[in-house]
Amino acid sequence: MQVGIYARVSSPDQITDTQIIPLKDYCSRMNYQIVHEYVDRGFSGKDNNRPAFEELLADIRSGKIDCVVCYKLDRVGRSLKHLLNLFEEFKNRGVHFISLSQNINTSTPEGRMFLKMLMVLAEYERELIVARTMDGLARALRQGKKLGRPVGSKDKGQRTKSGYFLRYVKDKKSSPQKLGVF
C-alpha cells in the first residue's frame, strides 16, 4: 500500500517526532511503502489551508497515495464540515485513512462508524475551546482588565476596539453595550 504520513503541530517550535516515529514504525510493521511525510508546523486544526496538507491532497488526487496515516484525527482537522468533505473525497478516490492512536481504519465498517463519531467529538472540543476563551475574555473585561498587547515603543497610535472581541459580539448578535463591557 502506498502511504502518505501526515503530522501537524500548532506552533512552529513544537516537534513532530512524537507523531512521526510511531507512524513510521507502524508502516514498517505493516509493510506499507511511505511515499512522503507531510508535516505542517504552526497551523491550527481549524485551518483548512495548510501547505503540507494541500500537497498531500494533490498527491491523493494524482493517484500517488492509497492510504493516509496520521497519529490522531484532530491532526487532520477539527471542523466537522471539513472532515466530512475530506473523507467523502477519500471514499470517492478509494483512499483509506488510519489514525494510529485511535485505532481507526476506514477499510472496515467499524472503523468508518468510529471515525464519524470522533469527527463530531473533535468539532465539539473545538467549540468548547472557543467558548471558554470568549468567557474568559468577557470576565477579564468585566473585571476592568485591559486586553491585548501592551503599548510598546513601536506603537504609534491608540489601538482600535476591533478584532476577536468585535467578531465575538457580531457572532452573538449583540452589541458591546448590551454586554455591559463598554
C-alpha positions in Angstrom: 0.0 0.0 0.0 1.3 3.5 -0.9 1.0 5.6 2.2 1.2 9.3 3.0 2.1 10.1 6.6 0.6 13.3 7.9 1.6 15.2 11.0 0.7 18.7 12.3 1.7 20.8 15.3 0.0 24.0 16.3 3.1 26.1 16.9 6.4 26.2 14.9 8.5 25.4 18.0 6.8 22.1 18.7 8.4 18.9 17.5 6.6 16.3 15.4 8.8 13.3 16.4 6.1 12.2 18.9 3.8 11.6 15.8 6.3 10.7 13.1 8.3 8.0 14.8 5.3 5.8 15.8 3.8 6.3 12.3 7.0 5.1 10.6 7.2 2.1 12.9 3.6 1.2 12.2 4.1 1.5 8.4 7.2 -0.7 8.7 5.4 -3.4 10.6 2.5 -3.4 8.2 4.9 -3.4 5.1 3.4 -0.1 3.8 5.5 1.9 1.5 5.8 5.5 2.7 5.5 7.8 -0.4 6.1 11.0 1.6 5.9 12.6 5.0 3.7 15.6 5.1 4.3 17.9 8.1 2.7 21.2 8.9 4.2 23.3 11.7 2.5 26.3 13.2 -1.0 25.6 11.9 -4.3 25.1 13.8 -6.6 22.2 13.2 -9.3 24.6 12.1 -7.1 25.9 9.2 -8.0 24.1 6.1 -5.2 25.7 4.0 -2.0 24.1 5.2 0.9 23.8 2.8 1.8 20.1 3.6 -1.8 19.1 3.8 -2.5 20.7 0.4 0.5 18.8 -1.0 -1.0 15.6 0.5 -4.3 16.3 -1.2 -2.6 16.9 -4.5 -0.8 13.6 -4.3 -4.1 11.8 -3.4 -5.8 13.4 -6.4 -2.9 12.4 -8.7 -3.2 8.8 -7.5 0.2 8.5 -5.7 -1.4 7.6 -2.4 -3.7 4.7 -1.4 -3.8 5.5 2.4 -3.3 8.4 4.7 -1.8 7.6 8.1 -1.8 10.1 11.0 -1.3 9.9 14.7 -4.7 11.3 15.7 -7.8 12.5 13.9 -7.5 16.1 15.2 -4.2 16.4 13.4 -6.1 16.3 10.1 -8.8 18.8 11.2 -11.4 19.8 13.7 -14.2 21.1 11.6 -17.0 18.5 11.1 -17.8 20.0 7.7 -14.2 19.9 6.6 -13.7 16.4 7.8 -16.9 15.1 6.2 -15.9 16.6 2.8 -12.4 15.3 3.2 -13.5 11.7 4.0 -16.1 11.8 1.2 -13.2 12.6 -1.2 -11.1 9.8 0.3 -14.0 7.4 -0.2 -14.6 8.5 -3.8 -10.9 8.1 -4.6 -10.6 4.7 -2.8 -8.2 6.2 -0.3 -8.1 4.7 3.2 -7.5 6.6 6.4 -5.7 5.3 9.5 -5.5 7.1 12.8 -2.8 5.2 14.8 -3.6 6.3 18.4 -7.4 6.0 18.0 -7.2 2.6 16.1 -9.3 3.9 13.2 -9.1 2.2 9.9 -11.6 3.2 7.3 -11.2 -0.1 5.4 -13.6 -1.7 7.9 -17.3 -0.8 8.6 -16.4 -0.4 12.3 -13.6 2.0 11.5 -15.9 4.1 9.4 -18.5 4.3 12.1 -16.0 5.2 14.8 -14.4 7.8 12.6 -17.8 9.6 12.2 -18.3 9.6 16.0 -14.9 11.1 16.6 -15.4 13.8 14.0 -18.4 15.0 15.9 -16.4 15.0 19.1 -13.5 16.8 17.6 -15.7 19.6 16.4 -17.4 19.8 19.9 -14.0 20.0 21.5 -13.0 22.9 19.2 -16.3 24.8 20.0 -15.7 24.3 23.8 -12.2 25.8 23.5 -13.6 28.9 21.7 -16.5 29.3 24.2 -14.0 29.1 27.2 -11.8 31.6 25.6 -14.7 34.0 25.0 -16.0 33.5 28.5 -12.5 34.3 29.9 -12.2 37.5 27.8 -15.6 38.7 28.9 -14.8 38.0 32.5 -11.5 39.9 32.2 -13.2 42.9 30.7 -15.9 42.9 33.4 -13.0 42.9 36.0 -11.6 46.0 34.3 -8.5 44.3 32.8 -7.0 45.7 29.7 -6.8 43.1 26.9 -4.3 42.9 24.1 -0.6 43.7 23.7 1.0 46.3 25.9 1.8 49.6 24.3 5.4 49.5 23.2 7.9 51.7 21.6 6.8 50.7 18.1 3.2 51.6 18.7 2.4 54.9 17.0 -1.2 55.4 17.9 -4.1 54.2 20.0 -5.4 50.8 19.0 -9.0 50.4 17.8 -11.5 48.2 19.5 -11.7 45.5 16.9 -10.6 42.0 16.2 -11.6 39.0 18.1 -13.9 40.7 20.6 -16.0 42.5 18.0 -16.2 39.3 15.9 -17.4 37.6 19.0 -20.0 40.3 19.6 -21.1 40.1 16.0 -21.5 36.3 16.2 -23.6 36.6 19.3 -25.9 39.2 17.5 -25.4 41.6 20.3 -23.6 44.9 20.9 -20.8 45.7 23.4 -23.2 48.0 25.2 -25.7 45.1 25.8 -22.9 43.0 27.1 -22.0 45.8 29.5 -18.3 45.9 28.7 -18.1 49.4 27.0 
